[in-house]
Amino acid sequence: MDREVIEQKLESLRRCLKRIAEKCPTESEKLINDLDLQDIIALNLSRAVQLCVDIGAHLIAGMEVTPPDTMGQTFDILAQEGLMQPHLALRLKKAVGFRNIAVHNYEVINWLIVHAIAQHHLADFNEFAKMVATRLENENHFRE
């Protein structure tokens, strides 16, 4: 596990979450009708999901487990290994579904759902970041 890489990714995640929180309007209609806000929110949500997957992959690389076949499995493995709660793993797996739609345009984005994610589920990403920071801190104490 490359601690410096993980710390950089955590900082990028914090920036994405801050940008979403700053730019997401309280009313969903404003997001639905503002292409610039849609771009800002979708891009930063997609980045946040990707950063969580990347961080998770770094954590898994240091374990003696079979690597994930999919992005969503990253969170399953972390939950199975006791690093995160299963309910958080499930919510982050759902976020991967959003990321896939946004990045690959599998279907038309439902901006009401995006708005709900931005308004009510950023805490999932923060909870993940706290879990990772705690793990880094614990490993740091273990080395001392």
Contact map, one row per residue, 1 for C-alpha under 8 A:
111000000000000000000000000000000000000000000000000000000110110000000000000000000000000000000000000000000000000000000000000000000000000000000000
111111000000000000000000000000000000000000000000000000000100000000000000000000000000000000000000000000000000000000000000000000000000000000000000
111111100000000000000000000000000000000000000000000000000000000000000000000000000000000000000000000000000000000000000000000000000000000100000000
011111110000000000000000000000000000000000000000000000000000000000000000000000000000000000000000000000000000000000000000000000000000000000000000
011111111000000000000000000000000000000000000000000000000000000000000000000000000000000000000000000000000000000000000000000000000000000000000000
011111111100000000000000000000000000000000000000000000100100000000000000000000000000000000000000000000000000000000000000000000000000000000000000
001111111110000000000000000000000000000000000000000000000000000000000000000000000000000000000000000000000000000000000000000000000000000000000000
000111111111000000000000000000000000000000000000000000000000000000000000000000000000000000000000000000000000000000000000000000000000000000000000
000011111111100000000000000000000000000000000000001000100000000000000000000000000000000000000000000000000000000000000000000000000000000000000000
000001111111110000000000000000000000000000000000001000100000000000000000000000000000000000000000000000000000000000000000000000001000000000000000
000000111111111000000000000000000000000000000000000000000000000000000000000000000000000000000000000000000000000000000000000000000000000000000000
000000011111111100000000000000000000000000000000001000000000000000000000000000000000000000000000000000000000000000000000000000000000000000000000
000000001111111110000000000000000000000000000011001100000000000000000000000000000000000000000000000000000000000000000000000000000000000000000000
000000000111111111000000000000000000000000000000000000000000000000000000000000000000000000000000000000000000000000000000000000000000000000000000
000000000011111111100000000000000000000000000000000000000000000000000000000000000000000000000000000000000000000000000000000000000000000000000000
000000000001111111110000000000000000000000011011000000000000000000000000000000000000000000000000000000000000000000000000000000000000000000000000
000000000000111111111000000000000000000000011001000000000000000000000000000000000000000000000000000000000000000000000000010010000000000000000000
000000000000011111111100000000000000000000000000000000000000000000000000000000000000000000000000000000000000000000000000000000000000000000000000
000000000000001111111110000000000000000110010000000000000000000000000000000000000000000000000000000000000000000000000000000000000000000000000000
000000000000000111111111000000000000000110011000000000000000000000000000000000000000000000000000000000000000000000000100000000000000000000000000
000000000000000011111111000000000000000000000000000000000000000000000000000000000000000000000000000000000000000000000110000000000000000000000000
000000000000000001111111000000000000000000000000000000000000000000000000000000000000000000000000000000000000000000000000000000000000000000000000
000000000000000000111111100000000000100110000000000000000000000000000000000000000000000000000000000000000000000000000000000000000000000000000000
000000000000000000011111110000100000100010000000000000000000000000000000000000000000000000000000000000000000000000100110000000000000000000000000
000000000000000000000011111101100000000000000000000000000000000000000000000000000000000000000000000000000000000000000000000000000000000000000000
000000000000000000000001111100000000000000000000000000000000000000000000000000000000000000000000000000000000000000000010000000000000000000000000
000000000000000000000000111111100000000000000000000000000000000000000000000000000000000000000000000000000000000000000000000000000000000000000000
000000000000000000000000111111110000000000000000000000000000000000000000000000000000000000000000000000000000001100100000000000000000000000000000
000000000000000000000000001111111000000000000000000000000000000000000000000000000000000000000000000000000000000000000000000000000000000000000000
000000000000000000000000101111111100000000000000000000000000000000000000000000000000000000000000000000000000000000000000000000000000000000000000
000000000000000000000001101111111110110000000000000000000000000000000000000000000000000000000000000000000000001000100000000000000000000000000000
000000000000000000000000000111111110010000000000000000000000000000000000000000000000000000000000000000000000001100000000000000000000000000000000
000000000000000000000000000011111110000000000000000000000000000000000000000000000000000000000000000000000000000000000000000000000000000000000000
000000000000000000000000000001111111110000000000000000000000000000000000000000000000000000000000000000000000000000000000000000000000000000000000
000000000000000000000000000000111111111000000000000000000000000000000000000000000000000000000000000000000000000000000000000000000000000000000000
000000000000000000000000000000000111111100000000000000000000000000000000000000000000000000000000000000000000000000000000000000000000000000000000
000000000000000000000011000000100111111110000000000000000000000000000000000000000000000000000000000000000000000000000000000000000000000000000000
000000000000000000000000000000110111111111000000000000000000000000000000000000000000000000000000000000000000001000000000000000000000000000000000
000000000000000000000000000000000011111111100000000000000000000000000000000000000000000000000000000000000000000000000000000000000000000000000000
000000000000000000110010000000000001111111110000000000000000000000000000000000000000000000000000000000000000000000000000000000000000000000000000
000000000000000000110011000000000000111111111000000000000000000000000000000000000000000000000000000000000000000001000100000000000000000000000000
000000000000000000000000000000000000011111111100000000000000000000000000000000000000000000000000000001000000000001000000000000000000000000000000
000000000000000000000000000000000000001111111110000000000000000000000000000000000000000000000000000000000000000000000000000000000000000000000000
000000000000000110110000000000000000000111111111000000000000000000000000000000000000000000000000000000000000000000000000000000000000000000000000
000000000000000110010000000000000000000011111111100000000000000000000000000000000000000000000000001000000000000000000100000000000000000000000000
000000000000000000000000000000000000000001111111110000000000000000000000000000000000000000000000011001100000000000000000000000000000000000000000
000000000000100100000000000000000000000000111111111000000000000000000000000000000000000000000000000000000000000000000000000000000000000000000000
000000000000100110000000000000000000000000011111111100000000000000000000000000000000000000000000000000000000000000000000000010000000000000000000
000000000000000000000000000000000000000000001111111110000000000000000000000000000000000000010011001000000000000000000000000000000000000000000000
000000000000000000000000000000000000000000000111111111000000000000000000000000000000000000000001001000000000000000000000000000000000000000000000
000000001101100000000000000000000000000000000011111111100000000000000000000000000000000000000000000000000000000000000000000000000000000000000000
000000000000100000000000000000000000000000000001111111110000000000000000000000000000000000000000000000000000000000000000000010010000000000000000
000000000000000000000000000000000000000000000000111111111000000000000011011000000000000000000000000000000000000000000000000000000000000000000000
000000000000000000000000000000000000000000000000011111111100000000000000000000000000000000000000000000000000000000000000000000000000000000000000
000001001100000000000000000000000000000000000000001111111110000000000000000000000000000000000000000000000000000000000000000000000000000000000000
000000000000000000000000000000000000000000000000000111111111000000000000011001000000000000000000000000000000000000000000000000000000000000000000
000000000000000000000000000000000000000000000000000011111111100000100000010000000000000000000000000000000000000000000000000000000000000000000000
110001000000000000000000000000000000000000000000000001111111110000000000000000000000000000000000000000000000000000000000000000000000000000000000
100000000000000000000000000000000000000000000000000000111111111000000000000000000000000000000000000000000000000000000000000000000000000000000000
000000000000000000000000000000000000000000000000000000011111111110100000010011000000000000000000000000000000000000000000000000000000000000000000
100000000000000000000000000000000000000000000000000000001111111100100000000000000000000000000000000000000000000000000000000000000000000000000000
100000000000000000000000000000000000000000000000000000000111111100000000000000000000000000000000000000000000000000000000000000000000000000000000
000000000000000000000000000000000000000000000000000000000011111110000000000000000000000000000000000000000000000000000000000000000000000000000000
000000000000000000000000000000000000000000000000000000000001111111000000000000000000000000000000000000000000000000000000000000000000000000000000
000000000000000000000000000000000000000000000000000000000001001111100000000000000000000000000000000000000000000000000000000000000000000000000000
000000000000000000000000000000000000000000000000000000000000000111110000000000000000000000000000000000000000000000000000000000000000000000000000
000000000000000000000000000000000000000000000000000000001001100011111000010000000000000000000000000000000000000000000000000000000000000000000000
000000000000000000000000000000000000000000000000000000000000000001111110110010000000000000000000000000000000000000000000000000000000000000000000
000000000000000000000000000000000000000000000000000000000000000000111110100000000000000000000000000000000000000000000000000000000000000000000000
000000000000000000000000000000000000000000000000000000000000000000011111110000000000000000000000000000000000000000000000000000000000000000000000
000000000000000000000000000000000000000000000000000010000000000000011111111000000000000000001001000000000000000000000000000000000000000000000000
000000000000000000000000000000000000000000000000000010000000000000000111111100000000000000011101000000000000000000000000000000000000000000000000
000000000000000000000000000000000000000000000000000000000000000000011111111110000000000000001000000000000000000000000000000000000000000000000000
000000000000000000000000000000000000000000000000000010011001000000110111111111000000000000000000000000000000000000000000000000000000000000000000
000000000000000000000000000000000000000000000000000010010000000000000011111111100000000011011000000000000000000000000000000000000000000000000000
000000000000000000000000000000000000000000000000000000000000000000000001111111110000010011000000000000000000000000000000000000000000000000000000
000000000000000000000000000000000000000000000000000000000001000000010000111111111000000000000000000000000000000000000000000000000000000000000000
000000000000000000000000000000000000000000000000000000010001000000000000011111111111000010000000000000000000000000000000000000000000000000000000
000000000000000000000000000000000000000000000000000000000000000000000000001111111111110010000000000000000000000000000000000000000000000000000000
000000000000000000000000000000000000000000000000000000000000000000000000000111111110010000000000000000000000000000000000000000000000000000000000
000000000000000000000000000000000000000000000000000000000000000000000000000011111111000000000000000000000000000000000000000000000000000000000000
000000000000000000000000000000000000000000000000000000000000000000000000000001111111100000000000000000000000000000000000000000000000000000000000
000000000000000000000000000000000000000000000000000000000000000000000000000001111111100000000000000000000000000000000000000000000010000000000000
000000000000000000000000000000000000000000000000000000000000000000000000000001101111110110000000000000000000000000000000000000010010000000000000
000000000000000000000000000000000000000000000000000000000000000000000000000000100111111110000000000000000000000000000000000000000000000000000000
000000000000000000000000000000000000000000000000000000000000000000000000000100110001111111000000000000000000000000000000000000000000000000000000
000000000000000000000000000000000000000000000000000000000000000000000000000000000000111111100000000000000000000000000000000000000000000000000000
000000000000000000000000000000000000000000000000000000000000000000000000000000000001111111110000000000000000000000000000000100010000000000000000
000000000000000000000000000000000000000000000000000000000000000000000000001101100001111111111000000000000000000000000000000000000000000000000000
000000000000000000000000000000000000000000000000000000000000000000000000001100000000011111111100000000000000000000000000000000000000000000000000
000000000000000000000000000000000000000000000000000000000000000000000000000000000000001111111110000000000000000000000000000100000000000000000000
000000000000000000000000000000000000000000000000100000000000000000000001001000000000000111111111000000000000000000000000000110000000000000000000
000000000000000000000000000000000000000000000000000000000000000000000011101000000000000011111111100000000000000000000000000000000000000000000000
000000000000000000000000000000000000000000000000000000000000000000000001000000000000000001111111110000000000000000000000000000000000000000000000
000000000000000000000000000000000000000000000000100000000000000000000000000000000000000000111111111000000000000000000000000000000000000000000000
000000000000000000000000000000000000000000000000110000000000000000000011000000000000000000011111111100000000000000000000000000000000000000000000
000000000000000000000000000000000000000000000000000000000000000000000000000000000000000000001111111110000000000000000000000000000000000000000000
000000000000000000000000000000000000000000000100000000000000000000000000000000000000000000000111111111000000000000000000000000000000000000000000
000000000000000000000000000000000000000000001100110000000000000000000000000000000000000000000011111111100000000000000000000000000000000000000000
000000000000000000000000000000000000000000000000000000000000000000000000000000000000000000000001111111111100000000000000000000000000000000000000
000000000000000000000000000000000000000000000000000000000000000000000000000000000000000000000000111111111111100000000000000000000000000000000000
000000000000000000000000000000000000000001000100000000000000000000000000000000000000000000000000011111111100100000000000000000000000000000000000
000000000000000000000000000000000000000000000100000000000000000000000000000000000000000000000000001111111000000000000000000000000000000000000000
000000000000000000000000000000000000000000000000000000000000000000000000000000000000000000000000000111111100000000000000000000000000000000000000
000000000000000000000000000000000000000000000000000000000000000000000000000000000000000000000000000111111111100000000000000000000000000000000000
000000000000000000000000000000000000000000000000000000000000000000000000000000000000000000000000000111011111000000000000000000000000000000000000
000000000000000000000000000000000000000000000000000000000000000000000000000000000000000000000000000010001111100000000000000000000000000000000000
000000000000000000000000000000000000000000000000000000000000000000000000000000000000000000000000000010001111110000000000000000000000000000000000
000000000000000000000000000000000000000000000000000000000000000000000000000000000000000000000000000011001011111001000000000000000000000000000000
000000000000000000000000000000000000000000000000000000000000000000000000000000000000000000000000000000000001111111000000000000000000000000000000
000000000000000000000000000100110000010000000000000000000000000000000000000000000000000000000000000000000000111111100000000000000000000000000000
000000000000000000000000000100010000000000000000000000000000000000000000000000000000000000000000000000000000011111110000000000000000000000000000
000000000000000000000000000000000000000000000000000000000000000000000000000000000000000000000000000000000000011111111000000000000000000000000000
000000000000000000000000000000000000000011000000000000000000000000000000000000000000000000000000000000000000111111111100000000000000000000000000
000000000000000000000001000100100000000000000000000000000000000000000000000000000000000000000000000000000000001111111110000000000000000000000000
000000000000000000000000000000000000000000000000000000000000000000000000000000000000000000000000000000000000000111111111100000000000000000000000
000000000000000000000000000000000000000000000000000000000000000000000000000000000000000000000000000000000000000011111111110000000000000000000000
000000000000000000011001000000000000000010001000000000000000000000000000000000000000000000000000000000000000000001111111110000000000000000000000
000000000000000000001001010000000000000000000000000000000000000000000000000000000000000000000000000000000000000000111111110000000000000000000000
000000000000000000000000000000000000000000000000000000000000000000000000000000000000000000000000000000000000000000011111111000000000000000000000
000000000000000000000000000000000000000000000000000000000000000000000000000000000000000000000000000000000000000000011111111110000000000000000000
000000000000000010000000000000000000000000000000000000000000000000000000000000000000000000000000000000000000000000001111111111000000000000000000
000000000000000000000000000000000000000000000000000000000000000000000000000000000000000000000000000000000000000000000001111111100000000000000000
000000000000000000000000000000000000000000000000000000000000000000000000000000000000000100110000000000000000000000000000111111110000000000000000
000000000000000010000000000000000000000000000001000100000000000000000000000000000000000000010000000000000000000000000000111111111000000000000000
000000000000000000000000000000000000000000000000000000000000000000000000000000000000000000000000000000000000000000000000011111111100000000000000
000000000000000000000000000000000000000000000000000000000000000000000000000000000000000000000000000000000000000000000000001111111110000000000000
000000000000000000000000000000000000000000000000000100000000000000000000000000000001000100000000000000000000000000000000000111111111000000000000
000000000100000000000000000000000000000000000000000000000000000000000000000000000000000000000000000000000000000000000000000011111111100000000000
000000000000000000000000000000000000000000000000000000000000000000000000000000000000000000000000000000000000000000000000000001111111110000000000
000000000000000000000000000000000000000000000000000000000000000000000000000000000011000000000000000000000000000000000000000000111111111000000000
000000000000000000000000000000000000000000000000000000000000000000000000000000000000000000000000000000000000000000000000000000011111111100000000
000000000000000000000000000000000000000000000000000000000000000000000000000000000000000000000000000000000000000000000000000000001111111110000000
000000000000000000000000000000000000000000000000000000000000000000000000000000000000000000000000000000000000000000000000000000000111111111000000
000000000000000000000000000000000000000000000000000000000000000000000000000000000000000000000000000000000000000000000000000000000011111111100000
001000000000000000000000000000000000000000000000000000000000000000000000000000000000000000000000000000000000000000000000000000000001111111110000
000000000000000000000000000000000000000000000000000000000000000000000000000000000000000000000000000000000000000000000000000000000000111111111000
000000000000000000000000000000000000000000000000000000000000000000000000000000000000000000000000000000000000000000000000000000000000011111111100
000000000000000000000000000000000000000000000000000000000000000000000000000000000000000000000000000000000000000000000000000000000000001111111110
000000000000000000000000000000000000000000000000000000000000000000000000000000000000000000000000000000000000000000000000000000000000000111111111
000000000000000000000000000000000000000000000000000000000000000000000000000000000000000000000000000000000000000000000000000000000000000011111111
000000000000000000000000000000000000000000000000000000000000000000000000000000000000000000000000000000000000000000000000000000000000000001111111
000000000000000000000000000000000000000000000000000000000000000000000000000000000000000000000000000000000000000000000000000000000000000000111111
000000000000000000000000000000000000000000000000000000000000000000000000000000000000000000000000000000000000000000000000000000000000000000011111
